[in-house]
Each structure stands twice: as C-alpha cells, then as structure tokens.
C-alpha cells in the first residue's frame, strides 16, 4: 500500500485481496449482520489504512463480510468497483501512518470502542425508531436491537416531555407484535381480531400504528 503524493487524507480503490488485516486484530464481528447491512445500504464505511504497516486499522469486519459475499457469488455491492479481471475494488481511506506498533494498536481499539462508548440519547433515539418502524417494519427489524436493550434505553425517556403521551406514569416502550411465519401472531387471530391489522406502539408518543404504513 505505498502511497503516492496526495492530500493528507484521500480515498483510493484497492483490490479486496490486497486489504491486509492488522496482525492479531482483537475485535470480534457479526459478519452476517454486516453482510445484511451492505446488501441493504451498499458499502458506505471505508476501511482505514496505516501507510507505515501497510495494513488496515478500521474495517476488518467489512473486509471479512466482502470476502464472504464474493465467495457466495453475491453481486458487486454499491460503492465498490470492478477491476479488469472482475475483482472487487474497495474504497479505502489513505494518508495516515502510525509512528509505532503501539500507536497503531491504540488507534485500532479507539476506532472500534469510542463510538460504542458514547451510548445513545434516549429521546432522539425514540424519535428515530418511531420514524423507522412506521415507514418500514423490516428495516426496523434489521437493526436487531435486543428487546431488553431497547426497553432499557427507552425507559430513560421522560414521558411527560413527549407529545401525546398516553400514560404519564410509565416511560415509553416500543411494543411490536410477535409474528409467525405467515406474518400473524404466533397464536393466530381470534374471531374478534379477524381482518384487523397488527398494531405497534410508538416509542416516542405512545401512538398505536400499523407497521409498514
């Protein structure tokens, strides 16, 4: 990955086969979730190269996902290019070089850790989730937020600050129906429920709505 003279930070397309991982990279990855994200949104988060070591510091999970997708015969993800031989070319951020192995390892950890350590702002998160689940229930499901984590986060929302709160004594919690293979509740519809659309409760205001509409 010897860099030509360019701006201090720049993007260049590198063969997927040339993306060398950092030795001993300690981060675990949910490769299947990364694959699903790339298939849905395209490749939008560039790996970061270390010019000194000629390895990548950020982007190991994305590298693994792309290798697996190519092995499965997936089509070229949006955001990548093809070389003359049909190989996948990946956009990589170039121009940064570590001063030592210790600095490279420290940045590797920071790139993976700092964003997650920031946590979430509960009220804006509730508003985002409302918008997503109302517009596209499948897209909401792709977030794969565990129920207990979602409940813990949303219980930090003060219901008195939310417009149209229906129960000021209880913080807003997102409630989605349990769907079986046919898209209905696993127990089936009761006679009184026949023909009714399943409802979810908005995490921000408590409003009941039909997901996906």
C-alpha positions in Angstrom: 0.0 0.0 0.0 2.8 2.5 -0.8 1.0 5.9 -1.2 1.7 8.4 -3.9 1.8 12.1 -3.1 -1.8 13.2 -2.4 -3.8 15.3 0.1 -3.2 14.3 3.7 -6.3 12.1 3.6 -7.8 10.7 0.4 -9.8 7.8 -0.9 -8.4 5.2 -3.4 -9.8 1.9 -4.6 -7.8 -1.1 -3.5 -8.3 -4.7 -4.6 -10.1 -6.6 -1.9 -7.4 -9.3 -2.0 -4.8 -6.6 -1.1 -6.5 -5.5 2.1 -4.2 -6.9 4.7 -5.6 -7.1 8.3 -3.8 -5.8 11.3 -1.9 -8.7 12.9 -3.8 -10.0 16.0 -6.8 -7.7 15.5 -8.8 -8.2 18.7 -12.3 -7.1 17.5 -15.0 -9.7 17.0 -17.5 -9.1 14.3 -21.1 -10.1 13.5 -20.3 -10.8 9.8 -23.8 -11.8 8.9 -25.2 -8.5 10.1 -22.5 -6.6 8.3 -23.4 -8.6 5.1 -27.1 -7.7 5.5 -26.2 -4.1 6.0 -24.1 -3.9 2.9 -26.8 -5.7 0.9 -29.3 -3.2 2.1 -27.4 0.1 2.1 -24.3 -0.5 -0.1 -20.7 -0.1 1.1 -20.7 3.2 2.9 -18.0 3.0 5.6 -14.4 2.9 4.3 -11.6 0.9 5.9 -8.7 3.0 7.1 -5.2 2.1 6.0 -2.0 2.5 8.0 0.7 3.5 5.5 3.5 2.5 7.8 2.4 -1.1 8.4 0.6 -1.4 5.0 -2.4 -2.9 6.9 -5.9 -1.7 7.7 -6.8 -0.5 11.2 -10.5 0.0 10.8 -12.7 -2.1 8.6 -11.8 -5.7 9.4 -15.4 -6.8 9.8 -16.3 -5.2 6.5 -13.3 -6.9 4.8 -14.5 -10.3 6.2 -18.0 -9.6 5.0 -16.9 -8.7 1.5 -14.8 -11.8 1.2 -17.7 -13.9 2.3 -20.1 -12.2 -0.1 -17.8 -12.6 -3.0 -17.3 -16.3 -2.1 -21.1 -16.7 -2.1 -21.4 -15.3 -5.5 -23.1 -12.0 -4.4 -23.4 -9.2 -7.0 -21.0 -6.3 -6.6 -22.2 -4.1 -3.7 -23.0 -0.5 -4.4 -19.9 1.6 -3.6 -17.4 -0.9 -5.0 -15.8 -1.1 -8.4 -14.7 -4.0 -10.6 -11.2 -4.3 -12.0 -10.4 -5.6 -15.5 -10.3 -9.2 -14.2 -13.6 -9.0 -12.3 -12.0 -8.5 -8.9 -13.7 -6.3 -6.3 -12.1 -2.8 -5.7 -12.8 -1.4 -2.2 -12.7 2.4 -1.3 -10.1 2.9 1.4 -9.1 6.0 3.3 -5.4 6.5 2.8 -2.8 9.0 4.0 -2.5 8.2 7.8 0.6 6.5 9.1 1.3 5.3 12.7 4.5 6.2 14.4 4.8 2.9 16.2 3.1 -0.5 16.7 1.8 0.7 20.0 0.1 3.7 18.3 -1.4 1.5 15.6 -2.8 -0.9 18.2 -4.2 2.0 20.2 -6.0 3.6 17.2 -7.3 0.2 16.3 -9.0 -0.1 19.7 -10.2 3.5 19.6 -11.8 3.2 16.2 -13.9 0.3 17.5 -14.6 1.5 21.0 -15.1 5.2 21.2 -18.3 5.3 19.1 -19.9 2.5 21.1 -18.9 4.0 24.4 -20.9 7.2 23.6 -24.2 5.4 24.1 -27.5 6.9 22.9 -29.6 9.9 23.6 -32.8 8.2 24.6 -35.3 10.8 23.3 -33.8 11.3 19.8 -33.4 7.5 19.6 -37.0 7.0 20.4 -37.9 9.5 17.7 -35.7 7.8 15.2 -37.1 4.4 16.0 -40.6 5.7 15.6 -39.8 7.1 12.1 -38.2 3.8 11.0 -40.8 1.4 12.3 -43.6 3.5 10.9 -42.0 3.7 7.5 -40.6 0.2 7.2 -41.0 -2.6 9.8 -38.5 -4.8 8.0 -35.9 -2.1 8.2 -36.6 -1.7 11.9 -36.1 -5.5 12.4 -32.7 -5.2 10.6 -31.5 -3.1 13.5 -31.5 -6.3 15.6 -31.8 -4.4 18.9 -32.3 -6.9 21.7 -35.7 -6.4 23.5 -34.0 -5.9 26.9 -31.6 -3.3 25.5 -34.4 -1.5 23.7 -36.6 -1.4 26.8 -33.7 -0.2 29.0 -32.9 2.6 26.6 -36.4 3.8 26.1 -37.3 3.7 29.8 -34.9 6.6 30.1 -37.3 8.8 28.1 -39.4 11.1 30.3 -43.0 10.5 29.1 -44.0 14.0 30.3 -41.7 15.5 27.7 -43.2 13.6 24.8 -46.1 14.9 22.7 -49.3 13.0 23.1 -48.1 10.7 25.9 -51.0 8.4 26.9 -49.6 7.2 30.2 -47.5 9.8 32.1 -46.8 7.3 34.9 -44.8 4.9 32.7 -41.9 5.6 30.3 -42.5 4.8 26.7 -41.6 1.3 25.5 -41.7 0.0 21.9 -44.1 -2.9 21.6 -44.1 -4.9 18.3 -46.3 -7.9 17.6 -44.8 -11.4 17.6 -45.0 -12.5 14.0 -45.2 -16.1 12.9 -44.2 -17.5 9.5 -47.4 -16.0 7.9 -46.8 -12.6 9.3 -49.5 -13.0 12.0 -49.2 -13.5 15.7 -47.9 -17.0 16.6 -51.2 -17.8 18.3 -53.2 -16.8 15.3 -56.1 -14.4 15.2 -59.1 -14.7 17.5 -62.5 -14.4 15.9 -62.8 -10.8 17.1 -59.4 -10.0 15.6 -60.1 -11.3 12.1 -59.3 -8.8 9.5 -57.6 -6.3 11.9 -54.1 -5.1 11.2 -51.5 -5.7 13.9 -50.5 -2.6 15.8 -47.3 -1.3 17.3 -46.9 1.4 19.9 -44.8 4.4 19.1 -41.8 4.6 21.5 -41.9 8.4 21.5 -45.6 9.3 21.9 -47.5 6.1 22.7 -49.5 6.3 19.5 -50.7 3.0 18.1 -50.0 2.4 14.4 -49.7 -0.3 11.8 -46.0 -1.0 11.0 -45.1 -0.5 7.4 -47.8 2.1 6.6 
